[in-house]
């Protein structure tokens, strides 16, 4: 499971058009493509997603990614493991 939270400040008082905001469909596609690539560490994926989102979406001021892996292949372990990473523009 991937949770992604984007923070941005609109340039208008009321957002009424897609070009005034972040296109979440494109963000979803970026996440979907990255998640399709096998990677040993959740940390790597979370960090790469944050950096990619910040690079591709200039309106985003801050991004938070949380990835949870349910039933990881850990002997005698029941439950899930997760990592989070947050990145903000300077």
N, C-alpha and C positions, 0 to 999 in steps of 0.2 A: 504494500500500500504506500502511495506517495501523497504527501500533503504539501502543497505549495502556496505560500502566502506572499502576495506582491503588494508593496506600498508605493503609491505615487500621488502626486498633487496635481489635480486637473488644472488646466490653464483657463478654464471657463467656470462660471458659477454653477451651471447645470449641464451635465454631460448628456447629450441627446444624439450624438453620432459616434459611430465606431472609431473614426479617426481621432476622436478626442480622448480615447482611453487605450488601454492595452488590449490587444486582440487575444483573448483567452483561448480561442481555438488554436491559434498558432503556438501559444505556450504549451498547450496540451500535446500538440504534435511533436514539439521539441522533446518534451518529457517522455512521450511514448517511444520515440526513436532511440533515445538514450537508454531507456530501460530495456530495450530489446538486445542490447549488447552485453553479453556476459562479462561480469567484472567481479573479482574476488572480494573487494571491500565496499561496503555500503558507504563508507566515508568518501571514497573516490567519486562515487556516483553523485552524492549530495553536493559535494564541492563543485564538480564539473557542471552540474545543472545550474547552480547559482551563478557561476562565472559565465556560462552560456546565455542565461536569461538576461543578465546585466549587459552583456555585449550586444545582444540582438534587439533588445527593447529599451530604447533610450529614455522612455517615460518612467521606467521603473527606478525608484530611488533606493529601495531596499527589498531583498528577497530572502525568504526563509523556506528551507526545504527540510521535510521530515520524512524519513523512509523507515518503514517497519517491515521486517521479514517474519512472517508467521511460520511456525514450525521449522526453524532452521535445522540443518543437518548436524546437530551437536548431540553426541551420545548421552543418554539419560537426561535430556533436557526437554521440558515441556513448556511451551509458551512462545514468546516472540522476543526478538531483539530489534532495537531501533537506533538510529542516529539522526542528528539534526545539525544543520549548518545554516548560518545566517551571514549575509553580506550586504554592505551598504556602500553607496557612493561616497567619495571623500568630499 
